[in-house]
């Protein structure tokens, strides 16, 4: 997209966002109000009012959380066994001064990982030394399989590096054209002794294409009757171009650079040892907590304090476990983050991250098994690639890589895992977010994930979208259920969420399908519906144990 067009789209988007105050809490509304909401307000008003609840710890495994945010601070988890800032591991859990959580992508000297590579890049780098110049004819069968996989990694990395460089070259070309056009316009106005106003643009007579383009650019920044400052406009566009270029350079320097390694210089762990646990630091915010703070607010921003917005859960404690850099999270860190959350009392873990490849799936599987055994519910975003998760890899996931027990031929999966796709506000053929992953087997349920208003660092708020936003809606619903119905197990909570979902009997556009053909919504997930807190509370009220829930399922079928 050309720069000035993209800038214009940006302004239009911001204008729409500010005009949509009524959408700030759309996902809290009941479907009867015309939105694809999850009946949060109705549940509190009609079913939970005056009822007793107990605090529930929700771990946010993410990029970090601004624990001092005005709308989060009162709901941040505090480790009762740790004395702040005494540089002692008071509770003996292996982590010094972990007062509000832990940071697995930080170093002992307080430094933090910002950008990191993608997993496909790391895998490419892992096998590059061995297979880059290998002759496949001379390889044994086992090495030949690795070699073929290496070629897949290499192709993807090379393709994306080429795309990034091409994008840089294109933007540099745009820069040259835009700046030359604005300079030509300035010269023409000066020669014609015309004041720099929008209305004077129509008085210019010229066949110079640079002057014409310059005038069109100015029209995107000025209005009839207004003056404009060409220097200011040039500076604005220059800054925007630099952002574009820096984004692409980050792909070359970090994301798709097999030689980039922040572990050895920042984290300083033994990365080859996936079972190592005692590394990182206690900076649970980190250098960029934009994503994690938004996720945390959806789950547990303080309710009814006349500040910002309301989280889904009313009696919740947010534990920040910083694990996700600007790049792909690493399996070792994910496994340690899950275990840390479980060992420190979290009963729900939200994971709004994912990737297409796995470095050490077994170590993550072991952590998921551990959480499942300890009665912890794991809620995971399905991804934003508009892909079918039944056909394409998406990690982490609920399926164990290795079979266990007597059923050695059958690989099991976690019963405490919920995979979440994203919905738009209004019902209809565009109900499913155009970016959302889906899967009739591997995506469990859908939840609101478009135009979600929530907290940002430094006491700010904004609308964001993604399955990253849908996942904490479900995690928040689960937190409400565990808070008001503490005797229910994690697998029962999942079952209640699934069975109480609002069924959507809709024909919708399938994400990623450019043909425009409509499909039945129920074919895009296991449940074929969207989470609904009101229905879930009603079902939980009638659930005393798993047998009763199973009977109720039969009655509803």
LOKOL-453316 format. One line per field, with one value per residue (C-alpha): x, y, z. Coordinates in nm, 4 decimals, always signed. Last residue first. Example, Ala and Ser with C-alpha at 12.3 -4.5 7.8 and 13.67 -1.06 7.14 Angstrom:
# LOKOL-453316
px <- c(+1.3670 +1.2300)
py <- c(-0.1060 -0.4500)
pz <- c(+0.7140 +0.7800)
***
This chain:
# LOKOL-453316
px <- c(-2.8404 -2.9373 -3.0501 -2.7421 -2.5238 -2.7153 -2.6261 -2.2584 -2.2763 -2.4295 -2.1521 -1.8893 -1.9978 -2.2350 -2.3406 -2.6682 -2.5152 -2.2405 -2.4977 -2.6498 -2.3043 -2.2068 -2.5266 -2.4599 -2.0898 -2.1430 -1.8590 -1.9320 -2.0578 -1.9713 -1.8334 -1.5443 -1.4661 -1.4977 -1.7661 -2.0289 -2.0077 -2.1554 -1.9638 -2.0009 -1.8105 -1.6343 -1.3695 -1.0876 -1.0888 -0.8429 -1.1005 -1.4198 -1.7024 -2.0073 -2.3357 -2.4878 -2.6527 -2.4346 -2.4738 -2.4258 -2.1776 -2.3038 -2.1647 -1.8163 -1.7780 -1.9229 -1.6868 -1.3874 -1.4872 -1.5399 -1.1897 -1.0533 -1.2280 -1.5335 -1.5205 -1.4425 -1.7780 -1.7859 -1.4160 -1.3584 -1.6538 -1.5462 -1.1903 -1.3184 -1.5061 -1.1864 -0.9848 -1.2484 -1.2212 -0.8449 -0.8380 -1.0403 -0.7912 -0.4909 -0.7261 -0.6657 -0.7876 -0.6923 -0.8898 -0.7038 -0.6315 -0.3547 -0.2404 +0.1300 +0.0970 -0.2244 -0.5613 -0.8631 -1.1027 -1.1610 -1.2390 -1.2238 -1.1612 -1.4947 -1.5004 -1.4911 -1.4703 -1.2615 -1.0155 -0.8288 -1.1012 -1.3311 -1.0438 -1.0102 -0.7445 -0.8730 -0.7653 -1.1056 -1.2686 -1.5707 -1.8988 -1.8580 -2.1543 -2.3801 -2.3726 -2.1971 -1.8985 -1.6357 -1.5319 -1.1963 -1.0833 -0.9982 -0.8245 -0.9207 -0.6920 -0.7730 -0.8342 -0.4764 -0.4086 -0.3269 -0.1277 -0.2558 -0.0288 +0.1294 -0.2111 -0.0535 +0.0750 +0.2112 +0.2114 +0.4563 +0.4009 +0.1163 -0.1790 -0.3045 -0.1174 +0.1887 +0.2305 +0.0278 +0.1009 -0.1333 -0.4191 -0.6469 -0.5331 -0.7058 -0.5471 -0.6507 -0.3014 -0.4104 -0.3639 -0.5750 -0.5216 -0.4702 -0.6496 -0.4890 -0.6920 -0.4980 -0.5944 -0.2404 -0.2336 -0.3267 -0.0545 +0.2043 +0.0822 +0.1148 +0.4684 +0.5631 +0.4124 +0.6253 +0.9413 +0.8286 +0.7626 +1.1289 +1.1943 +0.8361 +0.7165 +0.4204 +0.4031 +0.1778 +0.0864 -0.2047 -0.1461 -0.3788 -0.3173 -0.5921 -0.5547 -0.2416 -0.0978 +0.2751 +0.3678 +0.1234 +0.2432 +0.6096 +0.5412 +0.3682 +0.6443 +0.9140 +0.7538 +0.7050 +1.0668 +1.2065 +0.9727 +1.0967 +0.8588 +0.8679 +0.9559 +0.9222 +0.9618 +0.7077 +0.7952 +0.7056 +0.5043 +0.2657 +0.0272 -0.3126 -0.5284 -0.9012 -1.2289 -1.4339 -1.3519 -1.4377 -1.2357 -1.4125 -1.2895 -1.1064 -1.1640 -1.5045 -1.4028 -1.6769 -1.4527 -1.0762 -0.9146 -0.9045 -0.9221 -0.9484 -0.7013 -0.4402 -0.4551 -0.4004 -0.1092 +0.0454 +0.0397 +0.1880 +0.4368 +0.7406 +1.0664 +0.9868 +0.6831 +0.7564 +1.1096 +1.1876 +1.4838 +1.5693 +1.7349 +1.6697 +1.4798 +1.7163 +1.5272 +1.5684 +1.9474 +2.0894 +1.9955 +2.2369 +2.1234 +2.2892 +1.9596 +2.1249 +2.4435 +2.4063 +2.0311 +2.0106 +2.1284 +2.1192 +2.3093 +1.9988 +1.8673 +1.5018 +1.3434 +1.6496 +1.8515 +1.6583 +1.3148 +1.4155 +1.5158 +1.1581 +1.0142 +1.2875 +1.1888 +0.8239 +0.9033 +1.1441 +0.8679 +0.6399 +0.9078 +0.9733 +0.5993 +0.5678 +0.8830 +0.7644 +0.4270 +0.5964 +0.8167 +0.5211 +0.3264 -0.0387 -0.2974 -0.6636 -0.9707 -1.0335 -0.8564 -0.4926 -0.3098 -0.4450 -0.4754 -0.1035 -0.0228 -0.2370 -0.0582 +0.2816 +0.1712 +0.0755 +0.4018 +0.6009 +0.4013 +0.4942 +0.2140 +0.1359 -0.1314 -0.1666 -0.4873 -0.6414 -0.3634 -0.4454 -0.7501 -0.5389 -0.3212 +0.0523 +0.0333 +0.0913 +0.3731 +0.3660 +0.7367 +0.6931 +0.4005 +0.5995 +0.9082 +0.6990 +0.5260 +0.8605 +0.9912 +0.6752 +0.7127 +1.0836 +1.0084 +0.7261 +0.9156 +1.2362 +1.0466 +0.8390 +1.1597 +1.2946 +0.9666 +1.0117 +1.3734 +1.2792 +0.9907 +1.2227 +1.4673 +1.1880 +1.0523 +1.3990 +1.4490 +1.1056 +1.1812 +1.5240 +1.3778 +1.0939 +1.3165 +1.5773 +1.3247 +1.1789 +1.5294 +1.6156 +1.3142 +1.4554 +1.7966 +1.6477 +1.4720 +1.7964 +1.9814 +1.7595 +1.7790 +2.1577 +2.3074 +2.5404 +2.2777 +2.1708 +2.5104 +2.5533 +2.6624 +2.4004 +2.3291 +2.5317 +2.6189 +2.2668 +2.0913 +2.0443 +2.0362 +1.7307 +1.5684 +1.6394 +1.4967 +1.1804 +1.1402 +1.1352 +1.4184 +1.4181 +1.3518 +1.3358 +1.5265 +1.5777 +1.8681 +1.8470 +2.2004 +2.0787 +1.9136 +1.5566 +1.3490 +1.2085 +1.0573 +0.8800 +0.5670 +0.4482 +0.6962 +0.9530 +1.2262 +1.4739 +1.3398 +1.4317 +1.1089 +1.2710 +1.0036 +1.2508 +1.4726 +1.6808 +1.7725 +1.5885 +1.3783 +1.0349 +0.9885 +0.8475 +0.6160 +0.2893 +0.3670 +0.1544 -0.0937 -0.2076 -0.5751 -0.5357 -0.2706 -0.4815 -0.6910 -0.4325 -0.1506 +0.1244 +0.1551 +0.2291 +0.2244 +0.4885 +0.5225 +0.2939 +0.2153 -0.0696 -0.1270 -0.4769 -0.5019 -0.8554 -0.9852 -1.2964 -1.6599 -1.9764 -2.3040 -2.4738 -2.5263 -2.4044 -2.7080 -2.9019 -2.6694 -2.3368 -2.4538 -2.6250 -2.3093 -2.1022 -2.3460 -2.0843 -2.1287 -2.1835 -2.3716 -2.7379 -2.8527 -3.0074 -2.6528 -2.5868 -2.3244 -1.9761 -1.8208 -1.9574 -1.7786 -1.5903 -1.8319 -2.0621 -1.7627 -1.7322 -1.6534 -1.2968 -1.2221 -1.3701 -1.1468 -0.8441 -0.9263 -0.9735 -0.6380 -0.4625 -0.6355 -0.4991 -0.1478 -0.1844 -0.2918 -0.0012 +0.2432 +0.1414 +0.0000)
py <- c(-3.2783 -3.0694 -3.3649 -3.5614 -3.2695 -3.2515 -3.6120 -3.5377 -3.2385 -3.4526 -3.7078 -3.4330 -3.2973 -3.0514 -2.8655 -2.6746 -2.3403 -2.4062 -2.4304 -2.0961 -1.9420 -2.0702 -1.9391 -1.5903 -1.6084 -1.6921 -1.8273 -1.8349 -2.1217 -2.4084 -2.6197 -2.7940 -2.5050 -2.3755 -2.6144 -2.4698 -2.1370 -2.2937 -2.1831 -1.8876 -1.8576 -1.5231 -1.6716 -1.5098 -1.7749 -1.6602 -1.6583 -1.8445 -1.6042 -1.6933 -1.8842 -1.8692 -2.0913 -1.9620 -2.1673 -1.9613 -2.1585 -2.3270 -2.6702 -2.5412 -2.3126 -2.5806 -2.8438 -2.6187 -2.5418 -2.9135 -2.9868 -2.7216 -2.8716 -2.7160 -2.6668 -2.2959 -2.1995 -1.8186 -1.7590 -2.0596 -1.9548 -1.5911 -1.6951 -1.9147 -1.6167 -1.4110 -1.6822 -1.6849 -1.3084 -1.3503 -1.5747 -1.3417 -1.0548 -1.2581 -1.3990 -1.0540 -0.6978 -0.3835 -0.0811 +0.1483 +0.2488 +0.4407 +0.4468 +0.4176 +0.0799 -0.0125 -0.1156 -0.2393 -0.1809 -0.4819 -0.3801 -0.7420 -1.0474 -1.1546 -1.5295 -1.8523 -2.2126 -2.5284 -2.4822 -2.8051 -3.0320 -2.8092 -2.5713 -2.1930 -1.9252 -1.5703 -1.2974 -1.2212 -1.2186 -1.4476 -1.2556 -1.1254 -1.3278 -1.1919 -1.1000 -0.7768 -0.7355 -0.9503 -1.2942 -1.4536 -1.8155 -1.9808 -2.3059 -2.4328 -2.6772 -2.8698 -3.2126 -3.2127 -3.4408 -3.8064 -3.9851 -4.3350 -4.6280 -4.6437 -4.6811 -4.8405 -4.5116 -4.2328 -4.1274 -3.8643 -3.5316 -3.4393 -3.2608 -2.9503 -2.6958 -2.4746 -2.4312 -2.4138 -2.6519 -2.6404 -2.8688 -2.8866 -2.5367 -2.4086 -2.0732 -1.7087 -1.6309 -1.4734 -1.7527 -1.9922 -1.8026 -2.0328 -2.0909 -2.3343 -2.4460 -2.5653 -2.8795 -2.9754 -3.2769 -3.0513 -2.8029 -3.0815 -3.2281 -2.8817 -2.8541 -3.1951 -3.0967 -2.7819 -2.9885 -3.2336 -2.9589 -2.8655 -2.6315 -2.6012 -2.4419 -2.2321 -1.9963 -1.8966 -1.6271 -1.5204 -1.7741 -1.7249 -1.9469 -2.0258 -2.1720 -1.9733 -2.0606 -2.0106 -2.3604 -2.3460 -2.0093 -2.1098 -2.4398 -2.2612 -2.0006 -2.2691 -2.4519 -2.1292 -2.0274 -2.3579 -2.3452 -2.0055 -1.7201 -1.5979 -1.2384 -0.9165 -1.1143 -1.3409 -1.4855 -1.2342 -1.4081 -1.1481 -1.2685 -1.0943 -1.1436 -1.1796 -1.1049 -0.9209 -1.1127 -0.9747 -0.6571 -0.3239 -0.0131 +0.3157 +0.4433 +0.4823 +0.2143 -0.0255 -0.3246 -0.3304 -0.4539 -0.8341 -1.0455 -0.7810 -0.5626 -0.8383 -0.8866 -0.5156 -0.5120 -0.8152 -0.6583 -0.3197 -0.4511 -0.3370 -0.2882 -0.5346 -0.5311 -0.8379 -0.7232 -0.9999 -1.1544 -1.4478 -1.7809 -2.0682 -2.3246 -2.5412 -2.8370 -2.7203 -2.7336 -2.6196 -2.2628 -2.2587 -1.9223 -1.5867 -1.3991 -1.0982 -1.1842 -1.5596 -1.5546 -1.2574 -1.4691 -1.3278 -1.5473 -1.7031 -1.3558 -1.3832 -1.2083 -1.0099 -0.8016 -0.8737 -0.8693 -0.5693 -0.3996 -0.4369 -0.2644 -0.0017 +0.0778 +0.1250 +0.3336 +0.5412 +0.6051 +0.7304 +0.9655 +1.1001 +1.1472 +1.3581 +1.5552 +1.6248 +1.7407 +1.9756 +2.1204 +2.1637 +2.3687 +2.3961 +2.6700 +2.5834 +2.6966 +2.3507 +2.0835 +1.9741 +1.6427 +1.4162 +1.7124 +1.7763 +1.4391 +1.5213 +1.8518 +1.6855 +1.4339 +1.7178 +1.9025 +1.5841 +1.5196 +1.8572 +1.9448 +2.2641 +2.5208 +2.5762 +2.7502 +2.4319 +2.4069 +2.7620 +2.6375 +2.4123 +2.7031 +2.7692 +3.1216 +3.1600 +3.3714 +3.1660 +3.0896 +3.0140 +2.7822 +2.6008 +2.5596 +2.4213 +2.1782 +2.0577 +2.0023 +1.8110 +1.5945 +1.5286 +1.4244 +1.1928 +1.0351 +0.9728 +0.8316 +0.6074 +0.4638 +0.4062 +0.2337 +0.0022 -0.0813 -0.1554 -0.3765 -0.5678 -0.6242 -0.7556 -0.9806 -1.1241 -1.1980 -1.3594 -1.5905 -1.6852 -1.7759 -1.9800 -2.1655 -2.2375 -2.3852 -2.6126 -2.7135 -2.8020 -3.0331 -3.2178 -3.2398 -3.3718 -3.6485 -3.7222 -3.7434 -4.0317 -4.2118 -4.1891 -3.8984 -3.9354 -3.8573 -3.5492 -3.3807 -3.1396 -2.7792 -2.6173 -2.9422 -2.9553 -2.5922 -2.4833 -2.7305 -2.5113 -2.1904 -2.3081 -2.4159 -2.0752 -1.9002 -2.1139 -2.0195 -1.6491 -1.4305 -1.1995 -0.8330 -0.6999 -0.9306 -0.7646 -0.6344 -0.6482 -0.7774 -1.1335 -1.1360 -1.1120 -1.3365 -1.5560 -1.2621 -1.3525 -1.2753 -0.9973 -1.0252 -1.2493 -1.1035 -1.3849 -1.6891 -2.0425 -2.1157 -2.0677 -1.8340 -1.5641 -1.5817 -1.2868 -0.9640 -0.7597 -0.5742 -0.6963 -0.9640 -1.2791 -1.5378 -1.3601 -1.3211 -1.0274 -1.0651 -0.7454 -0.6539 -0.3144 -0.2107 -0.2902 +0.0169 +0.2774 +0.0815 +0.0012 -0.3659 -0.2734 -0.6317 -0.8262 -0.9716 -1.2649 -1.5454 -1.3824 -1.5946 -1.5748 -1.6049 -1.6400 -1.4486 -1.5904 -1.5202 -1.4605 -1.3792 -1.0396 -1.0025 -1.3138 -1.4252 -1.1222 -0.8216 -1.0044 -1.2436 -0.9669 -0.7551 -1.0463 -1.1629 -1.2840 -1.0257 -1.0862 -0.7587 -0.6715 -0.6180 -0.9681 -1.1073 -0.9770 -0.7095 -0.7416 -0.7781 -0.4394 -0.2640 +0.0090 -0.0213 +0.2597 +0.4914 +0.4335 +0.7776 +0.7701 +0.4420 +0.5644 +0.8700 +0.6572 +0.4274 +0.7189 +0.8595 +0.5278 +0.4857 +0.8252 +0.7217 +0.4030 +0.6009 +0.8392 +0.5509 +0.3412 +0.0000)
pz <- c(+2.3401 +2.6413 +2.8504 +2.7565 +2.8625 +3.1922 +3.2589 +3.1937 +3.4272 +3.6990 +3.6637 +3.6782 +4.0110 +4.1741 +3.8615 +3.8693 +3.9606 +3.7080 +3.4278 +3.5222 +3.5550 +3.2096 +3.0503 +3.1844 +3.0962 +2.7290 +2.5120 +2.1403 +1.9302 +1.6981 +1.9806 +1.8099 +1.5823 +1.2263 +1.0951 +1.3297 +1.1474 +0.8368 +0.5301 +0.2936 -0.0333 -0.0678 -0.2967 -0.1011 +0.1721 +0.4384 +0.7162 +0.6180 +0.5525 +0.7583 +0.7394 +1.0834 +1.3421 +1.6226 +1.9401 +2.2573 +2.4659 +2.7828 +2.6938 +2.6133 +2.9108 +3.1403 +3.0024 +3.0474 +3.4053 +3.4655 +3.3380 +3.5758 +3.8758 +4.0373 +4.4142 +4.3812 +4.2254 +4.2529 +4.1865 +3.9623 +3.7462 +3.7317 +3.6454 +3.3610 +3.2173 +3.2412 +3.0666 +2.7917 +2.7428 +2.7818 +2.4697 +2.2496 +2.2809 +2.1645 +1.8991 +1.7591 +1.7833 +1.9676 +2.0883 +2.3246 +2.6824 +2.8608 +3.2217 +3.1341 +2.9591 +2.7731 +2.9177 +2.7242 +2.4361 +2.2107 +1.8545 +1.7293 +1.9489 +2.0971 +2.1685 +1.9666 +2.0849 +2.0755 +1.7900 +1.7095 +1.5722 +1.3657 +1.3084 +1.2994 +1.2802 +1.2980 +1.0570 +0.9000 +1.2424 +1.2334 +1.2403 +0.8851 +0.7491 +1.0200 +1.3864 +1.4848 +1.7164 +1.5377 +1.6625 +1.7441 +1.7913 +2.1237 +2.2191 +2.5653 +2.7508 +3.0715 +2.9149 +2.7897 +2.4948 +2.4456 +2.1794 +2.1147 +2.0262 +2.3724 +2.5366 +2.8457 +2.9789 +2.7670 +2.4040 +2.2928 +2.1202 +2.3499 +2.1922 +2.3729 +2.1626 +2.1738 +1.8848 +1.5644 +1.2765 +0.9789 +0.8706 +1.1742 +1.2649 +0.9512 +0.8744 +0.8914 +1.0269 +1.3563 +1.6086 +1.8175 +2.1428 +2.4417 +2.7725 +3.0184 +3.3230 +3.6281 +3.8200 +3.9283 +3.6929 +3.4034 +3.4946 +3.5070 +3.1794 +3.0233 +3.1632 +3.0210 +2.6864 +2.6839 +2.7359 +2.4681 +2.2137 +2.2008 +1.9077 +1.7823 +1.4573 +1.3431 +1.6369 +1.9266 +2.1745 +2.3913 +2.6688 +2.9659 +3.2669 +3.5188 +3.8697 +3.9469 +4.2871 +4.2697 +4.1557 +3.8662 +3.7383 +3.7669 +3.5871 +3.2990 +3.2757 +3.2812 +2.9900 +2.7952 +2.8585 +2.7308 +2.4321 +2.3173 +2.2356 +1.8774 +1.7986 +1.9958 +2.3158 +2.4932 +2.8341 +3.1050 +3.3748 +3.5158 +3.7853 +3.7831 +4.0926 +4.0369 +4.2112 +3.9485 +3.6308 +3.2834 +3.3293 +3.3434 +3.1619 +3.2018 +3.5518 +3.7218 +3.9737 +3.8598 +3.7935 +3.8289 +3.5076 +3.5305 +3.2200 +2.9499 +3.1372 +3.1506 +2.7726 +2.7128 +2.9572 +2.7887 +2.4427 +2.5298 +2.7892 +2.5913 +2.7842 +3.0631 +3.2916 +3.5062 +3.5902 +3.8420 +3.6620 +3.4365 +3.5183 +3.7565 +3.5500 +3.3430 +3.1973 +2.8379 +2.8685 +2.5338 +2.6265 +2.9174 +3.0515 +2.9857 +2.9497 +2.7847 +2.5913 +2.5434 +2.5025 +2.2663 +1.9695 +1.6157 +1.3695 +1.2132 +1.1182 +1.0177 +1.3175 +1.4276 +1.1814 +0.8620 +1.0225 +1.2324 +0.9090 +0.7869 +1.0918 +1.0758 +0.7167 +0.8015 +1.1087 +0.9009 +0.6494 +0.9260 +1.0580 +0.7087 +0.6534 +0.9673 +0.8893 +0.5340 +0.6656 +0.9111 +0.6363 +0.4013 +0.6551 +0.5619 +0.5655 +0.5942 +0.3959 +0.2574 +0.4639 +0.4915 +0.5360 +0.2621 +0.0264 +0.0759 -0.0822 -0.3846 -0.4298 -0.4149 -0.6774 -0.9140 -0.8491 -0.9170 -1.2331 -1.3785 -1.6210 -1.4314 -1.3546 -0.9811 -0.8767 -0.7334 -0.4749 -0.3623 -0.1696 +0.0530 +0.1592 +0.1330 -0.0077 -0.3805 -0.5205 -0.8447 -0.8098 -0.4377 -0.5008 -0.7727 -0.5509 -0.2657 -0.5016 -0.6376 -0.2837 -0.1944 -0.5042 -0.4469 -0.0879 -0.1901 -0.4804 -0.2837 +0.0144 -0.2112 -0.3576 -0.0065 +0.0709 -0.2273 -0.1414 +0.2199 +0.1071 -0.1278 +0.1596 +0.3800 +0.1050 +0.0374 +0.4067 +0.4137 +0.1214 +0.2566 +0.5953 +0.4468 +0.1997 +0.4642 +0.7063 +0.4379 +0.3222 +0.6818 +0.6871 +0.3846 +0.5513 +0.8736 +0.6825 +0.4918 +0.8199 +0.9307 +0.5957 +0.5631 +0.3700 +0.0694 -0.1928 +0.0040 -0.0597 +0.2279 +0.1839 +0.4046 +0.5883 +0.9080 +0.9739 +0.8805 +1.1093 +1.4178 +1.2155 +1.0220 +1.3465 +1.4960 +1.1919 +1.1982 +1.5627 +1.4867 +1.6116 +1.9119 +1.9752 +2.3309 +2.5647 +2.9009 +3.1082 +3.4870 +3.5448 +3.5967 +3.2547 +3.1304 +2.9083 +3.1851 +3.3758 +3.6991 +3.8973 +4.1278 +4.4173 +4.2526 +4.4731 +4.3980 +4.2118 +4.3186 +4.5051 +4.8448 +4.9787 +5.0819 +4.7721 +4.8890 +4.7058 +4.9724 +4.7134 +4.8174 +5.0860 +4.9243 +5.0749 +5.0070 +4.6347 +4.5238 +4.2392 +4.0694 +4.1099 +4.2792 +4.0242 +3.7182 +3.6345 +3.7363 +3.5716 +3.8200 +3.7211 +3.3600 +3.2332 +3.0422 +2.6922 +2.7741 +3.0127 +3.2066 +3.5158 +3.6643 +4.0424 +4.1749 +4.4750 +4.6427 +4.5727 +4.7709 +4.5959 +4.6337 +4.2587 +4.0800 +3.8792 +3.7546 +3.7514 +3.7315 +3.4610 +3.2630 +3.2597 +3.1279 +2.8621 +2.6102 +2.3351 +1.9645 +1.9504 +1.8871 +2.2446 +2.2589 +2.2288 +2.5827 +2.6355 +2.7880 +2.4404 +2.3452 +2.6290 +2.4416 +2.1498 +2.2649 +2.2655 +1.8928 +1.7552 +1.8891 +1.7134 +1.3862 +1.3809 +1.4609 +1.1702 +0.9321 +1.0355 +0.9749 +0.6392 +0.5373 +0.6408 +0.4371 +0.1336 +0.1802 +0.2067 -0.0894 +0.0000)
***
